[in-house]
Amino acid sequence: MKTIIENSTWSISSFLENKNFSFNKIQILNSLSENDIDEAYSSISSWKDYSPTPLIELNKLSKELNLNKIFYKDESKRFDLKSFKALGGAYAVEKITKENKDIVVATATAGNHGRSVAWGARRLDLKCKIFISEFVSEARGQAMADLGADVIKVKGNYEKSLIECIKQSTENNWQIVQDVAWKDYMLVPKYTMAGYTVMMKEIVDQISNDQITHIILQAGVGGMAGAMVAGIAKYLKNVPETIVVEPDSAACVMESIKTGKIEKIDIKRESLMGGMSCGKVSLVPWEILKNSVKFCISLPDDDIAKTMKLLGNSSFSDKKIIAGENSAPGVISLIASCVDDKIKEKLKLNSKSNILVIGCEGDTDKEMYQKLINQ
């Protein structure tokens, strides 16, 4: 009888080994300090309704791929926001406003970061302006409006919404809470990333005696990936094989690692992995990622819907997992790597491997989720 994996094709668009790889803990923690990481955990873990999100074993999938264990960090259970982004934007809002009720916060977003900022603003009773591109679904825009934010739709892509956010914020003296860093704008993205490291602290507490050998991290502008690498540097004794995965239409981390400097991608088509469809890596994470990521993988959109469905119908685990389109890439790249003997060998994937993948969101757009799993 054919297994689920054999019954289907799984593809990688491109694979790259970082020729400048060197994992330097001191250097990494210079970019995001231990103090920043400790402070974020101390603050977020004291919030009302805080609890660690589940770490689920994909036991059926690990058996099928002949790997020891696959851990799936299920961020669909993060507060009411169903995404790891809840940890970043809301924490940055808390840090920069210091409970000053007169501050108006503003951000540009493809969805989840904006929800976090809006939620963080509501927590502290602040006014909030959210800029979204015309490609952001009505449902995502409405979710932010429901949290009390003033949602402004901008013609064009994410970049255009960011430009408009900066322009109006400068004119009106609003405080920008962006997860992207640029020259002279580094502190807020650093706070956002510090918030994300809470995931790594929870994971270390959850894995008991298992040693993680491989970590697969999604990258858009690189914030989550950079934060998790900083979390590895702080919390893990060993250094796992670190792999970044991106859409093939927006593989800005891969292109930058290839040349050793930040490269801008001209995105010709928007990926289904909307939160990862970013043309340029952010400055703060780049400083961390450029040397500490060992491998880069880019993926087409082809296997997204299928993977969401398989996670949702307990094919990979004893539990049903609600995984949004940005949660699928880690699982896809692992399966596709295991069915390609060359890549499997390069990544040293074997029966002793313990792999961590990040289920970074749930059905943050219910309509889109249903549409994809019904395909």
N, C-alpha and C positions, 0 to 999 in steps of 0.2 A: 504493500500500500504506500502510495506517495505521501510525503509529509506536506504540511502547509507551505513550507519553504520551497520544496521541489515543484509544487503545483503552480508556481508563479515565477515571473522573472523579477529580479531585483537589480537596480542599476545605480552605478556611481558615474558621474560625468567626468570628474577629474580627481586625481590623488597626488598629493605633494608631500615630500619629506623636507622639513626645514633644515637647510644646510647651516644655519646659524644657531641651531639649538644648543642652549645651555641653561639648565634650571638653577638660577642663583637666588636662593631664598632671601638673602639680605637685600639684593637689588629689587626684587618683587615687592618686599615689604617697605621699601623706600617710597614706592609709588602709592601704596595703600597701607598705611601703618597698622601695627598691631593694636595701637591705641584706638584708631578709627574703628577697627573691627570689633574690639571689645566694647566700645561705647555703643555701637549700633546694636549689638546683641543685648546688652544691658537694658537699653531703652525699649527696643521692640518687644522683647520677652516680657516686659511689664505692661504692655498695652492690654486693654480689655479684650477678652475673647482670643488672646494669643494661645495657640498650641502648635507644636511641631507638625508639619504635614507628613503623611505616611511615606515610608520607604517600602515599596512592594517588591517582592521577588518575582521576576518573570520566570518562574520555575519550569513551565512547559517549553518556553523558548530556549532556555539554557540547555535543557535536555536535548532538544532538537539540534542545536548548534554544537553540541558536545563541549560546552563551556561549564566552568564550575558554578558560578552564580551571576545573574544579571539583576542589579538593583535599579529600580525605577522610582525616582523621587517625584511623588504625585502632588504637584502644585495646584491641581484643580480644587484642593481643599484649603487653599490659603485665604483666611478670613472670608468675607463674602465676595471677594473679587476674582477668585478662581484662577489666579496667576501669580507667579513669583514677583511680578512687578509691584505687587502690593507692598513688598518689603522696601522698595527703593524710593519711589516718588514721595510716598507719604512720610517716610523718615526724613527725606531732604526738606520737605515742607516744614516739619517740626524743627529741624536744626536751624534753618535760615530765618524763620519768622520769630523764633524764641517767644512764642505766645503773644506777639504784637498783633492785636486785632485789626489794626488799620492797614496792614499790608494786603495788597491784592496779588495773588500768585497767577502765573500764566505759563502755559506750555504748548508745544506742538507734539502731536502724537498720531500713531497709526491705530491706537486703541488702548492697550493695556496700561501703558505708562500714564496716559491721561486719566484713566480711571483711578489709578493710585493717587495721583496728584489731587484729583477732585475729592476723593474719599478722605485724603489727608487734610484737605482744606475744610471739609465738612466736620471732621473730628475736632478741629480747632476753631470752628465758626468763622472762617475766612472767606472772602470773595475769591472766585476762581474763573479764569478765562482759558478756554481750551480751543486750540486751532487744529482743525483736521483737514486733510486733503479731500478732494471730491471722490477719491477712490475708497475712502473709509465708509463702511456700510452704515445704513440708517440705524441698525440695531446698536452698533458700537457707539455711535454719536448719542443716541437716546440714553444709553446706560450712563453716560457722563452727565447728561442733562438731569437725569433722575437723581444724581448725587448733588444737585444744586449748582452745577457749573454752567456758565454761559458758553455755549458751543458755537464756534465761528467756522463755517465751511469756506475753504479757499480753493480757487480753481488751480488745477495742476497737481503735482505729486507731493510727497512728504516734505521734500526740500523747500518747495514753495510755501508750504504751511509754516515751516520753521522761519523762513525769511519774514513772512507777514507777522508772526508772533514777536520776533525781535523788533521789527519796525514799530508795531503798536505799543509794545511794552516800553520801548525807549521814549516814545511820545508821551505816554501816560504814567510813567514811573512805576510800572508793575514789576514785580519780582519774578524773573524767569526761573522756572524749575525744570531744567532740561536734563535728559540722561545722556546727552551728547556734549563732549568737551571741545572747545576750540581755544585759540590763543586768548589769554586773559579771561577765560571762563572755564576754570578747572575745579573749583571748590564744590559746587553743587553736584556735578557728575561723580565726584569722589564720594560725597555723602550717599548718593544713590547706590553706587557700587558697594559701599560699606554695608548698606541695608541688605543687599543680595547675599553677602557672605554668611548671613544667618543660616542659609540653607546648608552650608558646609559644616557649620557647628552642629546642626541637628543630625546630619548624616553620620558624622563621626560618633555621636552619641548612640545612633541607631544600629550601626553595623557590628557592634560588640567586638568580637575578635577577628572578624574577617578583614583581610588587607585588600584594599582596592588596588587592582593592577592596571586598570584602564579607565579613563574618564572621557566621555564624549560630550562636547559642549557646543550648543548652538551659538552662532554669532550673527548679529545684525550689525550694529556699530561696535560690538565687542564688549559691552558693559558687563553682561552676565558672565561671559567666558573669562574676562579679566578678573572679575570678583571671585569666581570659583578657583582660579589659579592662585590668587592671594590667599584664599581659604585653605588650599592645599599646603601652601608655604607655611601658614600659621598652625594648622591643626593636624596635618599628617606627618608621620615620621618618615614614611617612604615617599618616593616621587613616582606616581603612576605614569603610564604612557598617556599623554594628553593630546586629544584629537579635537580639532574644531571642524564643525560641519556648517555649510552654508548653501543657499540656493545657487544653482549654476548661473543664474541671471544676475546675481548680485554678490559674487564671491570676493568681496573687497579685502577681507583678511588674507585669503589665499594669495591674491595678486600682490598684496603689500609684502607678505612674507617672501614671496618669490623674488622681489627686487630689493628687499631690505629697507624700503621706505614707503610711506603712506601713498597708496595709489587710489585714484578716484575711478569708479566704474560708471559708465553711462548705461543706466538700466533701460533696456529696450522693451522689456515686457515685465509687468509686475508678477511676482511669484505668488502662488497660493499661500506660501509661508509668508504672509503679509508683514508680520512683525520682524522678519529677518530680511526683508527686501530693502537693503540699505546700500548706498553707493560708496560710502567712505567710512573707514574705521575711525573711531573717536580717539582723541589724543591720549587721555589717561589710560584706557585699556591697551592702547598700542604699545605704550612703554612696557607693559607687563607681557603682552602676548608675543611681541616680535622675537624674543629668544626662548620663551618658556613653552611654546606650543611645538610639539614634535611633528605632528602630521596635520594636514588639511585635506578635507574631503568636500567636494561640491556635488549636489544632487539635482536631478530634474524633479518636476512636480509629480511625475508619473505614479509613485507609490504612496503618496500621502493618504488619499482616501481609503485605500485598501488597508493600510497600517492602522489608521484610526478605527476602522471597523473591527479588525482582528484584536485590537486592545479592548474594544468595547464589548466583544462577545466572548471574552475569557479564553481566547485561543492561545494567548501567550502566558497566561497566569491563571491561578484559581479565582482571582478577583476580576470583576468587570471594571475596566478603567475608562473613564471619560477623558479622552485626550484630544485637545484642539490641534489644528493643523501645524502649529509651531512645536508641538510636542513629539510629532512623529519622526523628525529627521535623525534623532539619536538612534532610535530603534532600526530605522531603515539602513543607516550607514553601517551599523553593526552586522545586520543580516547580509547586506551586500558585500561587506568585507570578508565575511566567513565563507561566502560562496565563490569568492575569487581567491584561488590558492596563493597567488603571488602577494596580494595585499594581506591576506591572513598571516602569511609567514612574516612579512615586513612588520606587522603590528604585534607579532608574537602572541597571537590568540590561540589558546589551547585549553585542555581540560582542567588546567589549574587557574585559569583566568577568572577574576571577579571584576565585572564591568559595571560602572555607574553611568546611567543615562538620566537626563533631566526631562521629566514630563512637565514642561514649564507652564502649561496652561490647560484648563478644562474647556468646556463649551462656552467660551466668553462671547461667542456669537452663535446663539442657539440655532438660528435659521441656517447659517452656513454649515454648522456641525451636522444637522439632519440631512442637508442636501448632499454632503460629502459621504456620509456613511450609508446613504441609500443608493449611491451610484452602483 
